[in-house]
Amino acid sequence: MTPVGIDLSTGIPASFTLNTPLSNAAVLATGTSFSTENGYYDQNGGVLFYIANSNIYDYNNTLIGAVSPGNGGAEVIILPFSNNDACQLKFNIFTTSAGQSQNVDLVCTVLDMKSYTVNSTVVETIFVPNNPTFPATEFGAIAADKQHSNGDYFIYFLGAPGTIGGNFGQIKKIIVNANGSVSSTTSTSSSCVYPDDKATPPVVNANASAEVFSRELELSADGQWLAWASFAGVNPSGLPTQYRYHYIRLIPSTGKYVPNSYTQFNITIPGFIANDVSGFRGMEMWQSGNDTKLFMGAGAAGIFSVAIPLVNNPPLPADFANVFGSNPDYGFSQIELGYNGWMYSSSPYINSITMNVGAFDPTLNTPSIQSGNSFQLTTPPNSGWQGAALYTLPDQIDGQDYSTLPNCILTKVATDDSYTFNSSTNTTWTQVSGGNPWNSTGEVQIINELKITGNSNLTISGMVFKFSPNARVIIDPGSTLTLDNTKFTSDYVGDPCYKPYIWKGIRVMGVSTANQFIPLQQGKLVLKSNAIVEYAECGVCVYNPLITGNNTTTGGIIIANDSYFKNNKSDIDFKLYENYKLLNGIRRVVGNVSRFNSCVFTSDNTYPFLLTPVHARIDGCKGLIFTNCNFQTSLTNVNLLQQQTIGIKSLNAGFTVNGQSVFSNLWHGIDAFNTKSNTSFRVLNSIFNDNQSGINIKAVNNVRIQLCSLFVSGSIYNSSNVNCGINLQNSSGYIIEENHFGLSVNNSGKTFYGILTGNSGSANN
């Protein structure tokens, strides 16, 4: 009935997944009573958001906000606004709030995924009187009807005190409108579904406080039957004789109670004690054509089913079918119908770590727990009742794929707060099972930090690491990290449905007083074979950006071959450092050993920052070499085009660009400025196309530009009507020869020059 996920790209679907439970989540605190784990998935099976212990987290494990504490029930209902746009941005999340000596509230929390806000409101209350002498313990439960033709949903809300007598237990109906607004029906004829206080004469149940006292409320798939099981025993001390199992009939199109349809009964089978033991009882319905079965938890007796409406009232022993193999483990569990047609229920914890989830086929006359579809579930949500050992399944609209729980999103994406690698053995992590610390065959999510330390040498091959907004990678001095066909990214994608997340990036730590030779005293990053670093504030900072002033952490090394830097605010960033060698005891300054060969530095329309990128920043370093690299942008955002995208931006730096490197669609391909240094740079055999200025030079002497092709007047930037190949100001001693200047094929008709010079000095230029 219900698919595994929803398609977020084509609008609200006719059917949808609700309350997908999450397992094995390192970020979740699952040991707390009344904890619930529910989520909402996209069409690819990826989680959009999830709920754990009253907190809402997004797909990046970032806390969005809290729902109102739901300590009165284990159930959560998630309903998308029916008039959502294609991004499915707004959701209603329903929980129940109750406890000692207080009313039972139905709480609606509106989650807005665009603004990242939550707002909780009590939308309905079931009154429970205060009894200081013998405080009541209230329960709440929720059931949701499927979406109707007008976009509305029906919510059924149960609440009762249980331990005090009287007519204080009720089931109310709430309408969730297509626009997401919630209509309480207190003043209408359908306000109280049971007991029907608007009937003529009003229905009164003197023992409703105990009988409407449940933690699972179940609605049939056709919206016709609503069932629950009382928590209290059949003959509790001081309370009237009562029944364990209850159901009523509804009009599916209106959700109203059908008069005189309330039915209550017990399981009376010789040899089975199913009714008189107080405790949780699960409920679930199965339908085929006009046939409806009600499956019921019967405590230590296991699980039974009966046809509804009842053939005999009270039912005869022959009317019940026992689910073979369910005794005694599964009788205190919630029971859920999976999308594959199987039903699932849980057993108590095994060694306080794992519970069994048993599966059975409800279509059989004598169903039994089958090993084929059963599985174990680690750290499941705690029911909060029946002792610490019993855990139950989250509730949902029928059809959830519980068989996929062991492979759900938080096992596909292994999540870790922080991980430190420190090993004297050269190590390679792969995506092969067992090939990494998380045994992940998919992605790995780092919440805070991945650190390589202790003179370690780590290679990550063929993997994807996703980093949360404040996450970073630290490579300590003396350690090496190699990314081989591996992607380091945030969870940002070019989709308006997602909030554009960025992360901090990689920090290659160095020792500013040490050189870059063996024995290695600097942090080192090696990128190769289509490695990717993307969506970071600083893709690779070769220093600690938290240190201001005289930075003692410079000197790190980057060796990059055939790799990509994409949509980072800065792709690479070098600060002041001088490499050196000792020759006969004399310190001689030599070039930085960092190299970039056949790398792409790029930004496109998924670029998430407010300021345009500077692909490579070089401040106070010399000796860097860029060979056959591509610096480009395909931005079309008008606001960003007013700003300054630069390929290489240098200050008092020396570097070489050669080997058919290409600079295209940039504000400045290369922007070089000296304030105090005699360092210079070389550009050889490279191509500049459609930049506002191919090479922009200010106060840099002895520049060498040879064998380059520069095509002008095709700039997409409109901050100036002048395009030029080389702009050389306050510089002298330069060699600019054997270059080719031409008009761009994207000629915009702007004023264009090959070379602009000013104040060239008296040197032999």
Solvent accessible surface area in square Angstrom, and as a share of the most:
residue,aa,sasa,rsa
1,M,119,0.53
2,T,9,0.05
3,P,56,0.36
4,V,62,0.35
5,G,16,0.16
6,I,2,0.01
7,D,48,0.25
8,L,7,0.04
9,S,69,0.45
10,T,107,0.62
11,G,16,0.15
12,I,50,0.25
13,P,35,0.22
14,A,101,0.78
15,S,45,0.29
16,F,11,0.04
17,T,0,0.00
18,L,4,0.02
19,N,0,0.00
20,T,8,0.04
21,P,3,0.02
22,L,3,0.01
23,S,1,0.01
24,N,63,0.32
25,A,10,0.08
26,A,74,0.57
27,V,43,0.25
28,L,17,0.09
29,A,66,0.51
30,T,21,0.12
31,G,63,0.60
32,T,77,0.45
33,S,60,0.39
34,F,53,0.22
35,S,3,0.02
36,T,15,0.09
37,E,2,0.01
38,N,0,0.00
39,G,0,0.00
40,Y,0,0.00
41,Y,8,0.03
42,D,12,0.06
43,Q,86,0.38
44,N,121,0.62
45,G,14,0.13
46,G,17,0.16
47,V,11,0.06
48,L,4,0.02
49,F,0,0.00
50,Y,1,0.00
51,I,1,0.01
52,A,3,0.02
53,N,39,0.20
54,S,35,0.23
55,N,44,0.23
56,I,0,0.00
57,Y,37,0.14
58,D,0,0.00
59,Y,20,0.08
60,N,0,0.00
61,N,16,0.08
62,T,41,0.24
63,L,99,0.49
64,I,23,0.12
65,G,15,0.14
66,A,54,0.42
67,V,7,0.04
68,S,28,0.18
69,P,90,0.57
70,G,16,0.15
71,N,65,0.33
72,G,1,0.01
73,G,3,0.03
74,A,9,0.07
75,E,3,0.01
76,V,2,0.01
77,I,1,0.01
78,I,0,0.00
79,L,0,0.00
80,P,1,0.01
81,F,22,0.09
82,S,10,0.07
83,N,94,0.48
84,N,20,0.11
85,D,78,0.41
86,A,42,0.32
87,C,15,0.09
88,Q,0,0.00
89,L,22,0.11
90,K,79,0.33
91,F,0,0.00
92,N,0,0.00
93,I,0,0.00
94,F,0,0.00
95,T,7,0.04
96,T,2,0.01
97,S,20,0.13
98,A,0,0.00
99,G,15,0.14
100,Q,113,0.50
101,S,36,0.23
102,Q,77,0.34
103,N,54,0.28
104,V,0,0.00
105,D,32,0.17
106,L,0,0.00
107,V,2,0.01
108,C,4,0.02
109,T,0,0.00
110,V,47,0.27
111,L,0,0.00
112,D,23,0.12
113,M,8,0.04
114,K,150,0.64
115,S,63,0.40
116,Y,36,0.14
117,T,72,0.42
118,V,41,0.23
119,N,101,0.52
120,S,46,0.30
121,T,73,0.42
122,V,77,0.44
123,V,30,0.17
124,E,18,0.08
125,T,45,0.26
126,I,1,0.00
127,F,125,0.52
128,V,5,0.03
129,P,30,0.19
130,N,106,0.54
131,N,47,0.24
132,P,112,0.70
133,T,128,0.75
134,F,114,0.47
135,P,60,0.38
136,A,0,0.00
137,T,23,0.13
138,E,2,0.01
139,F,2,0.01
140,G,0,0.00
141,A,0,0.00
142,I,0,0.00
143,A,5,0.04
144,A,12,0.09
145,D,4,0.02
146,K,89,0.38
147,Q,44,0.20
148,H,38,0.17
149,S,128,0.83
150,N,100,0.51
151,G,7,0.07
152,D,22,0.11
153,Y,1,0.00
154,F,13,0.05
155,I,0,0.00
156,Y,1,0.00
157,F,0,0.00
158,L,0,0.00
159,G,0,0.00
160,A,0,0.00
161,P,0,0.00
162,G,2,0.02
163,T,51,0.29
164,I,17,0.09
165,G,36,0.35
166,G,23,0.22
167,N,66,0.34
168,F,65,0.27
169,G,0,0.00
170,Q,43,0.19
171,I,0,0.00
172,K,20,0.09
173,K,6,0.02
174,I,0,0.00
175,I,41,0.21
176,V,1,0.01
177,N,37,0.19
178,A,29,0.23
179,N,84,0.43
180,G,4,0.04
181,S,53,0.34
182,V,38,0.22
183,S,42,0.27
184,S,53,0.34
185,T,7,0.04
186,T,72,0.42
187,S,107,0.69
188,T,61,0.36
189,S,71,0.46
190,S,10,0.06
191,S,4,0.03
192,C,4,0.02
193,V,2,0.01
194,Y,2,0.01
195,P,5,0.03
196,D,15,0.08
197,D,59,0.31
198,K,94,0.40
199,A,27,0.21
200,T,135,0.79
201,P,111,0.70
202,P,78,0.49
203,V,51,0.30
204,V,107,0.61
205,N,24,0.12
206,A,78,0.60
207,N,10,0.05
208,A,0,0.00
209,S,0,0.00
210,A,0,0.00
211,E,6,0.03
212,V,0,0.00
213,F,8,0.03
214,S,1,0.00
215,R,3,0.01
216,E,0,0.00
217,L,1,0.00
218,E,6,0.03
219,L,14,0.07
220,S,2,0.01
221,A,35,0.27
222,D,49,0.25
223,G,1,0.01
224,Q,37,0.16
225,W,14,0.05
226,L,0,0.00
227,A,0,0.00
228,W,0,0.00
229,A,1,0.01
230,S,0,0.00
231,F,21,0.09
232,A,13,0.10
233,G,6,0.06
234,V,14,0.08
235,N,102,0.53
236,P,31,0.20
237,S,118,0.76
238,G,82,0.79
239,L,35,0.17
240,P,71,0.45
241,T,103,0.60
242,Q,1,0.00
243,Y,85,0.32
244,R,1,0.00
245,Y,0,0.00
246,H,0,0.00
247,Y,4,0.02
248,I,0,0.00
249,R,100,0.36
250,L,2,0.01
251,I,74,0.38
252,P,53,0.33
253,S,85,0.55
254,T,53,0.31
255,G,0,0.00
256,K,81,0.34
257,Y,19,0.07
258,V,43,0.25
259,P,88,0.55
260,N,150,0.77
261,S,20,0.13
262,Y,50,0.19
263,T,18,0.11
264,Q,55,0.25
265,F,2,0.01
266,N,24,0.12
267,I,2,0.01
268,T,79,0.46
269,I,31,0.16
270,P,114,0.72
271,G,84,0.81
272,F,70,0.29
273,I,115,0.59
274,A,1,0.01
275,N,21,0.11
276,D,86,0.44
277,V,68,0.39
278,S,64,0.41
279,G,0,0.00
280,F,8,0.03
281,R,3,0.01
282,G,0,0.00
283,M,0,0.00
284,E,0,0.00
285,M,3,0.01
286,W,39,0.14
287,Q,44,0.20
288,S,56,0.36
289,G,82,0.78
290,N,159,0.81
291,D,93,0.48
292,T,9,0.05
293,K,42,0.18
294,L,0,0.00
295,F,0,0.00
296,M,0,0.00
297,G,0,0.00
298,A,0,0.00
299,G,0,0.00
300,A,58,0.45
301,A,4,0.03
302,G,0,0.00
303,I,0,0.00
304,F,2,0.01
305,S,6,0.04
306,V,6,0.04
307,A,47,0.36
308,I,7,0.04
309,P,82,0.52
310,L,24,0.12
311,V,117,0.68
312,N,50,0.26
313,N,104,0.53
314,P,104,0.65
315,P,7,0.04
316,L,96,0.48
317,P,62,0.39
318,A,98,0.76
319,D,37,0.19
320,F,19,0.08
321,A,27,0.21
322,N,46,0.23
323,V,1,0.01
324,F,151,0.63
325,G,43,0.42
326,S,0,0.00
327,N,81,0.42
328,P,84,0.53
329,D,60,0.31
330,Y,17,0.06
331,G,0,0.00
332,F,37,0.16
333,S,0,0.00
334,Q,2,0.01
335,I,0,0.00
336,E,0,0.00
337,L,24,0.12
338,G,2,0.02
339,Y,93,0.35
340,N,55,0.28
341,G,30,0.29
342,W,56,0.20
343,M,0,0.00
344,Y,0,0.00
345,S,0,0.00
346,S,0,0.00
347,S,3,0.02
348,P,51,0.32
349,Y,34,0.13
350,I,62,0.31
351,N,128,0.66
352,S,89,0.58
353,I,102,0.52
354,T,21,0.12
355,M,0,0.00
356,N,48,0.25
357,V,0,0.00
358,G,0,0.00
359,A,0,0.00
360,F,0,0.00
361,D,32,0.16
362,P,0,0.00
363,T,76,0.44
364,L,84,0.42
365,N,129,0.66
366,T,107,0.62
367,P,2,0.01
368,S,23,0.15
369,I,39,0.20
370,Q,72,0.32
371,S,103,0.67
372,G,73,0.70
373,N,44,0.22
374,S,31,0.20
375,F,31,0.13
376,Q,105,0.47
377,L,5,0.02
378,T,45,0.26
379,T,47,0.27
380,P,1,0.01
381,P,8,0.05
382,N,11,0.06
383,S,4,0.03
384,G,23,0.22
385,W,73,0.26
386,Q,63,0.28
387,G,50,0.48
388,A,86,0.67
389,A,54,0.42
390,L,9,0.04
391,Y,15,0.06
392,T,6,0.04
393,L,1,0.00
394,P,4,0.03
395,D,3,0.01
396,Q,8,0.03
397,I,19,0.10
398,D,8,0.04
399,G,2,0.02
400,Q,7,0.03
401,D,3,0.01
402,Y,0,0.00
403,S,40,0.26
404,T,54,0.31
405,L,3,0.01
406,P,45,0.28
407,N,98,0.50
408,C,10,0.06
409,I,21,0.11
410,L,10,0.05
411,T,41,0.24
412,K,101,0.43
413,V,19,0.11
414,A,11,0.09
415,T,13,0.07
416,D,33,0.17
417,D,72,0.37
418,S,52,0.33
419,Y,59,0.23
420,T,76,0.44
421,F,14,0.06
422,N,101,0.52
423,S,31,0.20
424,S,121,0.78
425,T,91,0.53
426,N,117,0.60
427,T,41,0.24
428,T,73,0.43
429,W,9,0.03
430,T,40,0.23
431,Q,65,0.29
432,V,109,0.62
433,S,81,0.52
434,G,51,0.49
435,G,22,0.21
436,N,10,0.05
437,P,55,0.34
438,W,43,0.15
439,N,100,0.51
440,S,3,0.02
441,T,88,0.51
442,G,18,0.17
443,E,49,0.22
444,V,0,0.00
445,Q,3,0.01
446,I,0,0.00
447,I,29,0.15
448,N,54,0.27
449,E,33,0.15
450,L,0,0.00
451,K,59,0.25
452,I,0,0.00
453,T,25,0.14
454,G,40,0.39
455,N,111,0.57
456,S,2,0.01
457,N,57,0.29
458,L,0,0.00
459,T,30,0.18
460,I,0,0.00
461,S,31,0.20
462,G,29,0.28
463,M,2,0.01
464,V,39,0.22
465,F,0,0.00
466,K,37,0.16
467,F,0,0.00
468,S,6,0.04
469,P,32,0.20
470,N,98,0.50
471,A,0,0.00
472,R,70,0.25
473,V,0,0.00
474,I,14,0.07
475,I,0,0.00
476,D,27,0.14
477,P,49,0.31
478,G,11,0.10
479,S,0,0.00
480,T,16,0.09
481,L,0,0.00
482,T,14,0.08
483,L,0,0.00
484,D,33,0.17
485,N,84,0.43
486,T,1,0.01
487,K,66,0.28
488,F,0,0.00
489,T,6,0.03
490,S,2,0.01
491,D,19,0.10
492,Y,25,0.10
493,V,67,0.38
494,G,52,0.50
495,D,50,0.26
496,P,121,0.76
497,C,11,0.07
498,Y,42,0.16
499,K,81,0.34
500,P,69,0.43
501,Y,16,0.06
502,I,44,0.22
503,W,0,0.00
504,K,56,0.24
505,G,0,0.00
506,I,0,0.00
507,R,21,0.08
508,V,0,0.00
509,M,20,0.09
510,G,4,0.04
511,V,56,0.32
512,S,33,0.21
513,T,104,0.60
514,A,6,0.04
515,N,28,0.14
516,Q,8,0.04
517,F,58,0.24
518,I,153,0.78
519,P,102,0.64
520,L,47,0.24
521,Q,85,0.38
522,Q,0,0.00
523,G,0,0.00
524,K,56,0.24
525,L,0,0.00
526,V,26,0.15
527,L,1,0.00
528,K,79,0.34
529,S,52,0.34
530,N,85,0.43
531,A,1,0.00
532,I,32,0.16
533,V,0,0.00
534,E,13,0.06
535,Y,17,0.07
536,A,0,0.00
537,E,65,0.29
538,C,14,0.09
539,G,0,0.00
540,V,0,0.00
541,C,5,0.03
542,V,3,0.02
543,Y,17,0.06
544,N,29,0.15
545,P,47,0.30
546,L,136,0.68
547,I,65,0.33
548,T,120,0.70
549,G,74,0.71
550,N,135,0.69
551,N,22,0.11
552,T,81,0.47
553,T,22,0.13
554,T,2,0.01
555,G,3,0.03
556,G,0,0.00
557,I,5,0.02
558,I,0,0.00
559,I,43,0.22
560,A,1,0.00
561,N,50,0.26
562,D,73,0.38
563,S,1,0.00
564,Y,78,0.30
565,F,0,0.00
566,K,58,0.25
567,N,3,0.01
568,N,1,0.01
569,K,75,0.32
570,S,9,0.06
571,D,0,0.00
572,I,0,0.00
573,D,10,0.05
574,F,2,0.01
575,K,67,0.28
576,L,118,0.59
577,Y,10,0.04
578,E,89,0.40
579,N,3,0.01
580,Y,27,0.10
581,K,88,0.37
582,L,114,0.57
583,L,89,0.44
584,N,155,0.80
585,G,68,0.66
586,I,97,0.49
587,R,122,0.44
588,R,121,0.44
589,V,66,0.38
590,V,43,0.25
591,G,32,0.31
592,N,4,0.02
593,V,37,0.21
594,S,0,0.00
595,R,86,0.31
596,F,2,0.01
597,N,57,0.29
598,S,31,0.20
599,C,1,0.00
600,V,31,0.18
601,F,0,0.00
602,T,18,0.11
603,S,0,0.00
604,D,48,0.25
605,N,93,0.47
606,T,34,0.20
607,Y,16,0.06
608,P,27,0.17
609,F,22,0.09
610,L,160,0.80
611,L,104,0.52
612,T,12,0.07
613,P,0,0.00
614,V,9,0.05
615,H,1,0.00
616,A,0,0.00
617,R,86,0.31
618,I,2,0.01
619,D,42,0.22
620,G,11,0.10
621,C,3,0.02
622,K,83,0.35
623,G,23,0.23
624,L,0,0.00
625,I,49,0.25
626,F,0,0.00
627,T,42,0.24
628,N,72,0.37
629,C,1,0.01
630,N,44,0.23
631,F,0,0.00
632,Q,56,0.25
633,T,2,0.01
634,S,65,0.42
635,L,3,0.01
636,T,89,0.52
637,N,70,0.36
638,V,100,0.57
639,N,109,0.56
640,L,13,0.06
641,L,20,0.10
642,Q,93,0.41
643,Q,52,0.23
644,Q,95,0.42
645,T,0,0.00
646,I,5,0.02
647,G,0,0.00
648,I,0,0.00
649,K,74,0.31
650,S,5,0.03
651,L,64,0.32
652,N,13,0.06
653,A,3,0.02
654,G,4,0.04
655,F,7,0.03
656,T,12,0.07
657,V,0,0.00
658,N,37,0.19
659,G,27,0.26
660,Q,87,0.39
661,S,0,0.00
662,V,39,0.23
663,F,0,0.00
664,S,16,0.10
665,N,45,0.23
666,L,0,0.00
667,W,38,0.13
668,H,14,0.06
669,G,0,0.00
670,I,0,0.00
671,D,16,0.08
672,A,3,0.02
673,F,73,0.30
674,N,10,0.05
675,T,85,0.49
676,K,172,0.73
677,S,31,0.20
678,N,148,0.76
679,T,32,0.18
680,S,30,0.19
681,F,3,0.01
682,R,100,0.36
683,V,0,0.00
684,L,32,0.16
685,N,58,0.30
686,S,1,0.01
687,I,53,0.27
688,F,2,0.01
689,N,45,0.23
690,D,4,0.02
691,N,3,0.01
692,Q,12,0.05
693,S,8,0.05
694,G,2,0.02
695,I,0,0.00
696,N,28,0.14
697,I,1,0.01
698,K,99,0.42
699,A,35,0.27
700,V,1,0.01
701,N,71,0.36
702,N,93,0.48
703,V,0,0.00
704,R,88,0.32
705,I,0,0.00
706,Q,20,0.09
707,L,99,0.49
708,C,2,0.01
709,S,30,0.20
710,L,1,0.00
711,F,61,0.25
712,V,8,0.05
713,S,0,0.00
714,G,5,0.05
715,S,7,0.04
716,I,67,0.34
717,Y,1,0.00
718,N,86,0.44
719,S,61,0.39
720,S,38,0.24
721,N,111,0.57
722,V,60,0.34
723,N,0,0.00
724,C,4,0.02
725,G,1,0.01
726,I,0,0.00
727,N,32,0.16
728,L,2,0.01
729,Q,59,0.26
730,N,68,0.35
731,S,2,0.01
732,S,20,0.13
733,G,19,0.18
734,Y,28,0.11
735,I,82,0.41
736,I,37,0.19
737,E,78,0.35
738,E,123,0.55
739,N,30,0.16
740,H,105,0.47
741,F,68,0.28
742,G,21,0.20
743,L,82,0.41
744,S,4,0.03
745,V,142,0.82
746,N,89,0.46
747,N,72,0.37
748,S,60,0.38
749,G,64,0.61
750,K,39,0.16
751,T,68,0.39
752,F,93,0.39
753,Y,95,0.36
754,G,26,0.25
755,I,73,0.37
756,L,52,0.26
757,T,73,0.43
758,G,22,0.21
759,N,113,0.58
760,S,28,0.18
761,G,55,0.53
762,S,119,0.77
763,A,49,0.38
764,N,152,0.78
765,N,76,0.39
